[in-house]
C-alpha cells in the first residue's frame, strides 16, 4: 500500500503529485496491467523468444 504524508497547509495538488510519483516508482500500474490477463508460462516464453528473434533481425539489418 502506498502512503503519502501530507503536511499541514499542503495543497491537494501537491499531495496528488506525490502519490502519482510514488505509484510510478513502485510500478503499480504496470503490475496491474500485467496481471489483467493471464498468460500461460509457455506462451510467455514463446513471446520472449519471438521478441528476441525480431530484435536480432532488426539489429542485423541496421548494420
C-alpha positions as a Markdown table, in Angstrom:
| # | Residue | x | y | z |
|---|---|---|---|---|
| 1 | Unk | 0.0 | 0.0 | 0.0 |
| 2 | Unk | 1.2 | 3.4 | -0.9 |
| 3 | Unk | 1.1 | 6.0 | 1.9 |
| 4 | Unk | 1.6 | 9.7 | 1.2 |
| 5 | Unk | 2.4 | 12.0 | 4.1 |
| 6 | Unk | 0.5 | 15.3 | 3.7 |
| 7 | Unk | 1.8 | 18.2 | 5.7 |
| 8 | Unk | -0.4 | 21.0 | 7.2 |
| 9 | Unk | -1.2 | 23.6 | 4.6 |
| 10 | Unk | 0.0 | 21.5 | 1.7 |
| 11 | Unk | -2.3 | 21.6 | -1.4 |
| 12 | Unk | -4.2 | 18.6 | -2.6 |
| 13 | Unk | -2.5 | 19.0 | -6.0 |
| 14 | Unk | 0.9 | 18.7 | -4.4 |
| 15 | Unk | -0.2 | 15.6 | -2.4 |
| 16 | Unk | -1.7 | 14.1 | -5.6 |
| 17 | Unk | 1.6 | 14.7 | -7.4 |
| 18 | Unk | 3.5 | 12.9 | -4.6 |
| 19 | Unk | 1.0 | 10.0 | -4.9 |
| 20 | Unk | 1.4 | 9.7 | -8.7 |
| 21 | Unk | 5.2 | 9.8 | -8.3 |
| 22 | Unk | 5.2 | 7.0 | -5.7 |
| 23 | Unk | 2.9 | 4.8 | -7.8 |
| 24 | Unk | 5.1 | 5.3 | -10.9 |
| 25 | Unk | 8.2 | 4.4 | -8.9 |
| 26 | Unk | 6.5 | 1.3 | -7.4 |
| 27 | Unk | 5.3 | 0.2 | -10.8 |
| 28 | Unk | 1.7 | -0.3 | -9.6 |
| 29 | Unk | 0.0 | 0.4 | -12.9 |
| 30 | Unk | 2.5 | -1.7 | -14.8 |
| 31 | Unk | 1.8 | -4.6 | -12.4 |
| 32 | Unk | -2.0 | -4.2 | -12.7 |
| 33 | Unk | -1.8 | -4.2 | -16.5 |
| 34 | Unk | 0.4 | -7.2 | -16.5 |
| 35 | Unk | -2.0 | -9.2 | -14.2 |
| 36 | Unk | -5.1 | -8.1 | -16.1 |
| 37 | Unk | -4.9 | -11.1 | -18.4 |
| 38 | Unk | -3.3 | -14.4 | -17.5 |
| 39 | Unk | -0.6 | -15.6 | -19.9 |
| 40 | Unk | 0.5 | -19.2 | -19.7 |
| 41 | Unk | 4.2 | -19.6 | -18.9 |
| 42 | Unk | 4.8 | -21.5 | -22.2 |
| 43 | Unk | 3.2 | -18.7 | -24.2 |
| 44 | Unk | 5.2 | -16.0 | -22.3 |
| 45 | Unk | 8.4 | -17.9 | -23.1 |
| 46 | Unk | 7.4 | -18.2 | -26.7 |
| 47 | Unk | 6.7 | -14.4 | -26.9 |
| 48 | Unk | 10.0 | -13.6 | -25.3 |
| 49 | Unk | 11.8 | -15.8 | -27.9 |
| 50 | Unk | 9.9 | -14.2 | -30.8 |
| 51 | Unk | 10.8 | -10.7 | -29.5 |
| 52 | Unk | 14.4 | -11.7 | -29.2 |
| 53 | Unk | 14.4 | -13.0 | -32.8 |
| 54 | Unk | 12.8 | -9.8 | -34.0 |
| 55 | Unk | 15.3 | -7.6 | -32.2 |
| 56 | Unk | 18.2 | -9.6 | -33.6 |
| 57 | Unk | 16.9 | -9.3 | -37.2 |
| 58 | Unk | 16.5 | -5.5 | -36.7 |
| 59 | Unk | 20.0 | -5.3 | -35.3 |
| 60 | Unk | 21.5 | -7.2 | -38.2 |
| 61 | Unk | 19.6 | -5.1 | -40.8 |
| 62 | Unk | 20.9 | -1.9 | -39.3 |
| 63 | Unk | 24.5 | -2.9 | -39.8 |
